[in-house]
Amino acid sequence: MNIVYVSTYVPRSCGIATFTSDLTRSIAHETEDPYHVVAMNNVPQGYSYPPEVCFQIQQNRLGDYRRAAEYINRSDFDVVSVQHEFGIFGGPAGRYLLALIGNLKKPVVTTLHTVLKRPTAEYFQSMLNVIQHSERLVIMSEIAKGILEEVYGVPEDRISLIYHGVPDVPFTDPDLYKGQFDVEGRLVILTFGLIGPNKGIEKMLEALPPVVAGHPEVLYIVLGATHPEIRRTQGESYRHFLQQKVRDLGLQDNVVFHDRFVSRQELYRYIMASDIFVTPYRYEEQVVSGTLSYALGMGKAIVSTPYWYAQEILADGRGILVPFDDPGALSQALLGLIEDRSLYQAIRERAYAFGRRMVWGEVAWRYVELFGEVLERRKDVAERDYESFPRERVPPTTIM
């Protein structure tokens, strides 16, 4: 198969770009099949892309989407894999994407990185456009599947659950990796990802004083650059707020900010060197988290707020969930892991065991099988049949 991927792509600092790079490389490694990328740009000059990028779309230039469709239709690509997140496409709620997928003659498989349970009318219609022009939809959690069925009316046979991929690494002692970062002898707690107010890092800082009082060796590392959209509209005000809170709480010896977007290899080393991984996010409506997936797959002891993906992926004792905006509960969870080594080790082992089904090699083959099913169906159907899904739907009453 010759697959073309429509997505953001490295070296752009974007989680979906990293995901797509991992996915394409993993599939190519397993199959040795060719692949290409149609890259989404958010800056006029674009990026210094690797050679697999064959076409570029300026996010807010509608004509680029039509030209991309013409290019793909003339090519020898077999399947189009779209990585969908509303914010990476132009127009209201990312609706410019319709000018591409609505004009394609090749089968489209769309991976959904966001599924809204309570969309506005604008986002609801944009999602319907994606659904109607995709032969299959890939989601990364059961809760996303339920939302597609209940809110958007998607038939079950058009939905495929394929977990977010994770690196295949050994289950090892974090102390073996701490020397790389000069943190030997420290108990490392890590939060990673693009930084913004929704991440809840201030609540984690507020949770630290009771933990540090009993365990002064604790070091909390906040790894990641400020989200580009946050930086564009608000500058670095949130990061400055966090840095001031560290000073106010007297945590200068226990908190480190690394303000940069790291390579996947460096990220993996940071995760391997961490004892505990924390995602203190503030809101529940998140159906996938790459950072949480990585930590789980690498066998970390995880503490998280109960956003949807965390509820699902950390079930059955694979992590500890604490209420939103509750520093006291965070403190208790952290102290429990630090002081109960049997609990700490049991959570790590359960997380790592579950993560074996999420390693990139397994994920790659799931995508290959799905692409093959779509192509086989195309052999039997001369044109797309969307009769199983209504063209017009009334937005749900839950719309806000």
LOTORVO-742107 format. One line per field, with one value per residue (C-alpha): chain; z negated, x negated, y; residue number from 1; residue in three letters. Coordinates in pm, 1 decimal. Layout:
<nodes>
ch [A	...]
w [Z	...]
u [X	...]
v [Y	...]
i [NUM	...]
aa [ALA	...]
</nodes>
This chain:
<nodes>
ch [A	A	A	A	A	A	A	A	A	A	A	A	A	A	A	A	A	A	A	A	A	A	A	A	A	A	A	A	A	A	A	A	A	A	A	A	A	A	A	A	A	A	A	A	A	A	A	A	A	A	A	A	A	A	A	A	A	A	A	A	A	A	A	A	A	A	A	A	A	A	A	A	A	A	A	A	A	A	A	A	A	A	A	A	A	A	A	A	A	A	A	A	A	A	A	A	A	A	A	A	A	A	A	A	A	A	A	A	A	A	A	A	A	A	A	A	A	A	A	A	A	A	A	A	A	A	A	A	A	A	A	A	A	A	A	A	A	A	A	A	A	A	A	A	A	A	A	A	A	A	A	A	A	A	A	A	A	A	A	A	A	A	A	A	A	A	A	A	A	A	A	A	A	A	A	A	A	A	A	A	A	A	A	A	A	A	A	A	A	A	A	A	A	A	A	A	A	A	A	A	A	A	A	A	A	A	A	A	A	A	A	A	A	A	A	A	A	A	A	A	A	A	A	A	A	A	A	A	A	A	A	A	A	A	A	A	A	A	A	A	A	A	A	A	A	A	A	A	A	A	A	A	A	A	A	A	A	A	A	A	A	A	A	A	A	A	A	A	A	A	A	A	A	A	A	A	A	A	A	A	A	A	A	A	A	A	A	A	A	A	A	A	A	A	A	A	A	A	A	A	A	A	A	A	A	A	A	A	A	A	A	A	A	A	A	A	A	A	A	A	A	A	A	A	A	A	A	A	A	A	A	A	A	A	A	A	A	A	A	A	A	A	A	A	A	A	A	A	A	A	A	A	A	A	A	A	A	A	A	A	A	A	A	A	A	A	A	A	A	A	A	A	A	A	A	A	A	A	A	A	A	A	A	A	A	A	A	A	A	A	A	A	A	A	A	A	A	A	A	A]
w [0.0	69.1	-209.9	-218.4	-554.8	-599.8	-924.0	-1095.4	-1076.3	-1226.0	-1279.1	-1372.9	-1754.5	-1781.6	-1951.2	-1641.5	-1429.3	-1661.6	-1660.2	-1280.1	-1253.4	-1491.5	-1311.3	-961.5	-1067.7	-1253.3	-962.3	-716.0	-944.6	-965.3	-597.3	-397.1	-199.6	-67.5	-233.9	-190.2	-393.8	-308.1	-580.9	-745.6	-794.3	-1047.2	-942.1	-590.1	-554.6	-645.1	-799.9	-694.1	-626.4	-555.6	-201.8	-266.6	-274.2	81.0	51.7	-190.0	-286.1	-440.9	-717.4	-630.4	-250.7	-124.9	228.0	94.5	-27.2	320.2	483.8	236.7	333.4	700.8	628.3	429.0	688.3	964.9	757.5	709.0	339.9	222.4	-105.3	-265.7	-643.0	-797.4	-1147.6	-1271.6	-1532.5	-1477.2	-1545.5	-1277.0	-989.2	-875.4	-874.9	-1149.2	-1357.3	-1098.6	-819.1	-541.6	-560.1	-375.4	-60.6	-70.0	-183.9	-1.1	329.9	281.9	494.7	272.9	-46.1	-364.0	-710.1	-977.6	-1319.8	-1567.2	-1827.8	-1974.9	-2005.0	-2159.7	-2367.7	-2387.7	-2062.1	-1951.2	-1629.5	-1434.6	-1568.7	-1536.1	-1163.4	-1111.2	-1271.9	-1055.1	-747.5	-861.3	-942.6	-613.3	-404.9	-598.0	-530.6	-875.1	-1192.9	-1430.8	-1798.5	-2083.5	-2371.9	-2435.8	-2561.4	-2223.6	-2056.1	-2277.2	-2199.5	-1824.6	-1847.7	-2086.5	-1984.3	-1615.1	-1525.1	-1375.7	-1317.2	-1520.0	-1210.9	-1093.1	-1414.2	-1496.8	-1836.0	-1799.3	-2102.5	-2097.9	-2026.8	-2285.3	-2263.4	-2327.9	-2615.5	-2895.7	-3244.5	-3441.1	-3755.6	-3708.5	-3897.5	-3598.6	-3391.7	-3644.2	-3584.1	-3234.2	-3394.1	-3706.1	-3935.7	-4111.8	-4460.2	-4382.5	-4371.8	-4035.7	-3964.0	-3601.1	-3410.5	-3036.6	-2752.9	-2598.0	-2887.6	-2936.5	-3208.5	-3150.2	-3260.2	-3630.7	-3715.6	-3984.6	-4173.8	-4163.0	-4301.4	-4582.3	-4659.1	-4695.9	-5035.4	-5248.1	-5023.7	-5037.9	-5415.6	-5457.2	-5151.9	-5071.6	-4796.2	-4576.8	-4249.1	-4031.9	-3667.2	-3438.3	-3088.6	-2784.9	-2600.4	-2634.5	-2386.1	-2069.5	-2067.8	-2436.2	-2375.8	-2075.2	-2265.5	-2626.4	-2601.7	-2890.0	-3161.6	-3278.3	-3305.7	-3496.3	-3728.2	-3796.0	-3858.8	-4107.6	-4285.3	-4323.4	-4495.5	-4713.5	-4828.9	-4890.1	-4642.0	-4451.5	-4538.7	-4444.0	-4112.6	-3774.4	-3453.1	-3121.5	-2869.5	-2540.0	-2302.0	-2332.7	-2079.5	-2128.0	-2227.9	-2497.6	-2619.3	-2654.1	-2862.7	-3092.4	-3142.9	-3210.6	-3471.9	-3652.7	-3953.3	-3931.4	-3638.5	-3705.2	-3478.1	-3696.1	-3412.7	-3509.3	-3280.7	-3199.7	-2823.9	-2688.0	-2500.5	-2445.8	-2592.6	-2427.7	-2736.9	-2962.0	-2705.2	-2700.6	-3080.7	-3104.4	-2830.0	-2994.1	-3328.0	-3535.7	-3862.6	-3756.8	-3947.6	-3743.6	-3762.6	-3622.7	-3271.5	-3042.6	-2896.5	-3237.2	-3381.6	-3110.3	-3069.4	-3443.4	-3542.4	-3729.9	-3945.0	-3664.8	-3830.9	-4098.2	-4020.1	-4232.2	-4207.2	-3990.9	-4158.7	-4484.7	-4597.5	-4921.1	-4735.5	-4512.8	-4820.4	-4972.3	-4647.3	-4606.5	-4966.7	-4932.4	-4635.1	-4792.0	-5125.7	-5011.7	-4781.0	-4726.2	-4600.0	-4386.5	-4228.0	-4173.3	-3987.2	-3770.5	-3677.5	-3591.0	-3379.3	-3189.5	-3125.7	-2977.9	-2771.4	-2578.9	-2359.8	-2283.0	-2155.9	-1812.3	-1638.0	-1749.1	-1662.9	-1318.0	-1230.2	-1345.7	-1102.6	-822.9	-874.1	-874.9	-555.6	-394.0	-496.0	-346.6	-18.2	-2.7	-50.6	233.1	465.0	396.9	400.3	703.9	510.3	149.3	-17.4	-298.6	-318.1	-654.8	-794.5	-753.8	-557.4	-785.1	-1160.3	-1413.9	-1664.1	-2002.4	-2282.3	-2484.6	-2258.2	-2454.3]
u [0.0	-104.5	37.6	51.3	98.3	262.7	136.5	-98.7	-447.5	-794.0	-985.0	-673.0	-639.1	-305.8	-190.6	-2.9	-312.6	-510.6	-232.2	-220.6	-596.4	-592.3	-299.9	-445.6	-788.2	-637.5	-418.9	-705.9	-933.5	-683.0	-577.3	-856.2	-574.7	-614.9	-440.1	-412.6	-283.9	-70.1	-182.6	29.1	-151.2	-61.8	-336.3	-385.2	-742.1	-651.3	-913.7	-1229.2	-1046.3	-1203.3	-1171.7	-853.3	-657.0	-525.6	-277.6	-210.2	114.2	121.3	377.8	580.4	553.1	868.1	734.8	450.2	699.8	855.5	514.3	411.9	718.5	629.1	271.0	377.9	636.2	372.5	122.5	83.9	174.1	405.9	540.7	552.9	492.0	614.8	504.6	789.9	777.2	1001.8	728.7	484.1	723.3	845.1	1193.3	1458.1	1405.5	1154.7	1413.0	1163.7	1074.4	1399.8	1250.7	992.3	1177.1	1497.2	1310.4	1105.5	1158.7	934.3	1065.1	1016.4	940.1	952.9	789.8	976.9	755.7	1050.2	1414.3	1644.0	1936.4	2101.5	2008.8	2138.7	2341.2	2032.7	1813.9	2096.0	2132.4	1757.2	1739.5	2028.2	1831.3	1539.1	1762.5	1949.5	1631.9	1437.0	1481.5	1349.7	1288.2	1006.1	1043.5	802.6	1043.6	1374.6	1527.6	1462.3	1641.6	1945.6	1957.9	1941.1	2231.2	2450.2	2387.7	2304.8	2495.2	2199.4	2259.5	2034.0	1893.3	1739.2	1538.2	1205.3	1035.2	657.8	463.3	217.3	-124.8	-402.5	-774.9	-878.7	-1125.3	-1233.1	-1085.4	-1373.9	-1472.0	-1455.1	-1782.3	-1966.4	-1876.7	-1905.1	-2273.7	-2192.8	-2016.6	-2231.6	-1945.0	-2105.5	-1965.1	-1650.5	-1296.9	-1181.6	-820.5	-755.1	-489.2	-543.2	-361.1	-284.2	-216.6	106.1	358.4	567.5	276.6	335.1	-33.3	33.4	239.2	-54.5	-279.6	-32.0	-39.6	-417.0	-491.7	-356.7	-541.2	-869.6	-841.4	-870.9	-1085.2	-1318.4	-1480.2	-1171.1	-1232.6	-936.4	-1031.7	-792.3	-911.0	-771.6	-736.5	-435.4	-164.1	-220.1	137.1	116.1	-215.5	-72.1	229.3	105.8	-270.5	-446.4	-213.1	-112.8	-472.8	-565.3	-269.4	-397.5	-751.7	-625.8	-419.6	-733.8	-902.8	-599.7	-586.7	-962.6	-1008.2	-1307.0	-1513.5	-1236.1	-1093.5	-1264.3	-1110.5	-1258.5	-1106.6	-1152.3	-991.6	-1216.0	-1283.0	-1108.4	-1436.6	-1504.7	-1146.3	-1175.7	-1490.4	-1316.7	-1024.9	-1257.8	-1439.7	-1118.6	-978.0	-625.8	-438.7	-161.6	108.5	302.6	527.6	827.8	1109.7	1261.1	1324.9	1010.2	1041.2	669.7	337.7	10.1	-190.5	19.7	-5.0	-385.2	-407.7	-175.3	-355.3	-691.4	-571.4	-551.7	-363.3	-100.9	114.2	378.1	699.2	997.1	1028.2	1196.4	886.4	722.3	1032.7	1018.6	647.7	567.8	854.8	795.5	515.1	291.0	264.9	414.0	693.4	751.5	1029.0	986.3	836.9	761.1	398.2	464.4	565.7	258.7	35.8	189.3	156.3	-208.8	-294.8	-119.8	-335.3	-656.1	-602.4	-441.7	-691.4	-473.5	-190.2	-437.0	-576.4	-235.4	-102.9	-414.9	-386.0	-15.6	-75.9	-363.5	-170.3	124.4	-109.3	-240.1	72.0	-6.1	-364.6	-414.6	-473.1	-129.9	36.7	-125.6	16.6	363.2	349.4	215.3	503.9	753.6	614.1	631.2	996.3	1083.5	910.8	1081.3	1416.2	1334.0	1289.9	1648.8	1810.6	1777.4	1844.0	1883.2	2208.0	2301.9	2665.2	2598.9	2528.2	2785.2	2667.5	2852.6	2869.5	3016.2	2750.3	2794.7	2977.0	2653.2	2500.2	2383.8]
v [0.0	356.5	574.0	953.5	1122.4	1464.6	1614.5	1851.2	1705.1	1731.0	1951.0	2151.2	2161.1	1986.1	1666.6	1549.9	1610.9	1384.5	1124.5	1120.7	1090.8	793.4	632.2	668.0	542.8	247.2	138.5	178.2	-24.1	-309.2	-317.0	-144.3	21.2	378.7	670.5	1046.0	1338.6	1640.6	1879.2	2148.9	2482.1	2749.3	2989.3	3135.7	3009.2	2651.3	2423.3	2239.3	1916.6	1575.9	1434.9	1234.8	1562.4	1588.3	1876.6	2163.1	2335.0	2680.1	2642.0	2954.1	2936.2	2762.5	2710.5	2496.5	2235.3	2203.9	2182.8	1913.5	1710.6	1741.2	1636.5	1329.5	1225.8	1233.9	1037.3	662.3	680.8	402.7	543.9	889.6	893.3	1220.1	1316.9	1533.8	1806.2	2108.3	2362.3	2251.0	2326.5	2667.3	2814.8	2812.7	2498.0	2372.5	2347.9	2422.7	2053.9	1982.8	2138.8	1859.1	1547.7	1643.1	1636.2	1319.5	1009.4	798.6	632.0	835.8	695.0	966.3	944.5	1165.3	1331.9	1524.6	1415.6	1676.1	1556.9	1900.9	2075.7	2409.9	2398.3	2507.3	2227.0	1976.4	2045.5	2041.2	1696.8	1575.8	1681.0	1467.3	1170.0	1180.8	1185.8	920.3	552.8	464.9	663.6	572.6	660.6	593.4	532.5	358.7	681.2	846.3	555.9	607.4	979.4	916.2	673.9	872.5	1234.7	1201.3	884.9	699.0	325.0	99.0	-72.1	255.7	303.3	136.8	156.5	168.6	284.7	574.2	428.1	414.6	332.5	-26.2	8.5	-226.1	-212.4	-65.3	123.7	505.0	544.0	396.9	706.5	989.5	1047.4	1176.6	1475.2	1522.7	1425.2	1128.8	1081.7	1280.6	1142.3	1275.0	1370.2	1466.7	1658.6	1685.9	1861.2	2198.2	2432.7	2629.8	2720.5	2407.1	2187.3	2258.5	2277.9	2537.8	2277.9	2038.8	2313.0	2373.2	1999.4	1986.3	2152.4	1861.7	1615.7	1806.2	1845.9	1470.1	1403.7	1694.2	1485.1	1535.4	1719.6	1819.3	1869.0	2057.7	1974.7	2152.3	2481.0	2708.4	2610.1	2819.3	2953.6	3045.6	3219.9	3405.1	3541.6	3560.6	3556.0	3379.4	3508.7	3159.4	3040.5	3357.4	3294.8	2942.3	3062.9	3321.0	3054.3	2842.0	3136.2	3208.7	2845.9	2827.6	2543.8	2677.8	2369.1	2128.4	2254.8	2290.8	2425.3	2312.9	2552.8	2373.2	2125.2	1819.4	1546.7	1214.4	1048.4	1308.5	1285.4	909.2	951.7	1201.5	964.0	671.5	881.7	979.1	796.0	938.0	1093.7	1347.7	1494.2	1742.8	1863.6	2074.3	1959.0	1620.6	1649.2	1489.0	1158.8	1096.4	1206.9	1118.6	1208.7	985.1	705.0	729.3	720.5	420.6	227.8	291.2	155.8	471.8	520.3	777.3	1025.5	1206.7	1400.8	1204.2	1342.0	1090.0	930.4	898.7	730.8	469.0	408.2	407.5	177.7	-149.2	-12.8	115.5	457.4	682.2	929.6	1240.5	1503.1	1812.1	2120.1	1935.3	1987.7	1799.1	1484.4	1519.6	1540.9	1228.0	1031.1	1129.0	1047.7	713.5	617.3	744.7	572.2	246.2	78.6	-227.9	-4.8	189.8	-124.8	-286.6	17.3	30.0	-337.0	-315.1	-6.4	-165.5	-488.2	-298.5	-83.9	-385.7	-370.2	-5.4	-31.8	120.5	-211.8	-338.8	-8.4	-6.1	-346.6	-242.7	50.0	-171.1	-415.0	-129.3	24.8	-319.0	-361.4	-23.6	-107.3	-446.9	-278.2	-38.4	-333.5	-435.6	-90.8	132.0	449.1	551.9	455.7	688.0	578.2	413.2	759.5	1039.7	1340.7	1581.8	1561.0	1798.6	1907.4	1739.5	1916.6	1915.4	2180.7	2482.8]
i [1	2	3	4	5	6	7	8	9	10	11	12	13	14	15	16	17	18	19	20	21	22	23	24	25	26	27	28	29	30	31	32	33	34	35	36	37	38	39	40	41	42	43	44	45	46	47	48	49	50	51	52	53	54	55	56	57	58	59	60	61	62	63	64	65	66	67	68	69	70	71	72	73	74	75	76	77	78	79	80	81	82	83	84	85	86	87	88	89	90	91	92	93	94	95	96	97	98	99	100	101	102	103	104	105	106	107	108	109	110	111	112	113	114	115	116	117	118	119	120	121	122	123	124	125	126	127	128	129	130	131	132	133	134	135	136	137	138	139	140	141	142	143	144	145	146	147	148	149	150	151	152	153	154	155	156	157	158	159	160	161	162	163	164	165	166	167	168	169	170	171	172	173	174	175	176	177	178	179	180	181	182	183	184	185	186	187	188	189	190	191	192	193	194	195	196	197	198	199	200	201	202	203	204	205	206	207	208	209	210	211	212	213	214	215	216	217	218	219	220	221	222	223	224	225	226	227	228	229	230	231	232	233	234	235	236	237	238	239	240	241	242	243	244	245	246	247	248	249	250	251	252	253	254	255	256	257	258	259	260	261	262	263	264	265	266	267	268	269	270	271	272	273	274	275	276	277	278	279	280	281	282	283	284	285	286	287	288	289	290	291	292	293	294	295	296	297	298	299	300	301	302	303	304	305	306	307	308	309	310	311	312	313	314	315	316	317	318	319	320	321	322	323	324	325	326	327	328	329	330	331	332	333	334	335	336	337	338	339	340	341	342	343	344	345	346	347	348	349	350	351	352	353	354	355	356	357	358	359	360	361	362	363	364	365	366	367	368	369	370	371	372	373	374	375	376	377	378	379	380	381	382	383	384	385	386	387	388	389	390	391	392	393	394	395	396	397	398	399	400]
aa [MET	ASN	ILE	VAL	TYR	VAL	SER	THR	TYR	VAL	PRO	ARG	SER	CYS	GLY	ILE	ALA	THR	PHE	THR	SER	ASP	LEU	THR	ARG	SER	ILE	ALA	HIS	GLU	THR	GLU	ASP	PRO	TYR	HIS	VAL	VAL	ALA	MET	ASN	ASN	VAL	PRO	GLN	GLY	TYR	SER	TYR	PRO	PRO	GLU	VAL	CYS	PHE	GLN	ILE	GLN	GLN	ASN	ARG	LEU	GLY	ASP	TYR	ARG	ARG	ALA	ALA	GLU	TYR	ILE	ASN	ARG	SER	ASP	PHE	ASP	VAL	VAL	SER	VAL	GLN	HIS	GLU	PHE	GLY	ILE	PHE	GLY	GLY	PRO	ALA	GLY	ARG	TYR	LEU	LEU	ALA	LEU	ILE	GLY	ASN	LEU	LYS	LYS	PRO	VAL	VAL	THR	THR	LEU	HIS	THR	VAL	LEU	LYS	ARG	PRO	THR	ALA	GLU	TYR	PHE	GLN	SER	MET	LEU	ASN	VAL	ILE	GLN	HIS	SER	GLU	ARG	LEU	VAL	ILE	MET	SER	GLU	ILE	ALA	LYS	GLY	ILE	LEU	GLU	GLU	VAL	TYR	GLY	VAL	PRO	GLU	ASP	ARG	ILE	SER	LEU	ILE	TYR	HIS	GLY	VAL	PRO	ASP	VAL	PRO	PHE	THR	ASP	PRO	ASP	LEU	TYR	LYS	GLY	GLN	PHE	ASP	VAL	GLU	GLY	ARG	LEU	VAL	ILE	LEU	THR	PHE	GLY	LEU	ILE	GLY	PRO	ASN	LYS	GLY	ILE	GLU	LYS	MET	LEU	GLU	ALA	LEU	PRO	PRO	VAL	VAL	ALA	GLY	HIS	PRO	GLU	VAL	LEU	TYR	ILE	VAL	LEU	GLY	ALA	THR	HIS	PRO	GLU	ILE	ARG	ARG	THR	GLN	GLY	GLU	SER	TYR	ARG	HIS	PHE	LEU	GLN	GLN	LYS	VAL	ARG	ASP	LEU	GLY	LEU	GLN	ASP	ASN	VAL	VAL	PHE	HIS	ASP	ARG	PHE	VAL	SER	ARG	GLN	GLU	LEU	TYR	ARG	TYR	ILE	MET	ALA	SER	ASP	ILE	PHE	VAL	THR	PRO	TYR	ARG	TYR	GLU	GLU	GLN	VAL	VAL	SER	GLY	THR	LEU	SER	TYR	ALA	LEU	GLY	MET	GLY	LYS	ALA	ILE	VAL	SER	THR	PRO	TYR	TRP	TYR	ALA	GLN	GLU	ILE	LEU	ALA	ASP	GLY	ARG	GLY	ILE	LEU	VAL	PRO	PHE	ASP	ASP	PRO	GLY	ALA	LEU	SER	GLN	ALA	LEU	LEU	GLY	LEU	ILE	GLU	ASP	ARG	SER	LEU	TYR	GLN	ALA	ILE	ARG	GLU	ARG	ALA	TYR	ALA	PHE	GLY	ARG	ARG	MET	VAL	TRP	GLY	GLU	VAL	ALA	TRP	ARG	TYR	VAL	GLU	LEU	PHE	GLY	GLU	VAL	LEU	GLU	ARG	ARG	LYS	ASP	VAL	ALA	GLU	ARG	ASP	TYR	GLU	SER	PHE	PRO	ARG	GLU	ARG	VAL	PRO	PRO	THR	THR	ILE	MET]
</nodes>
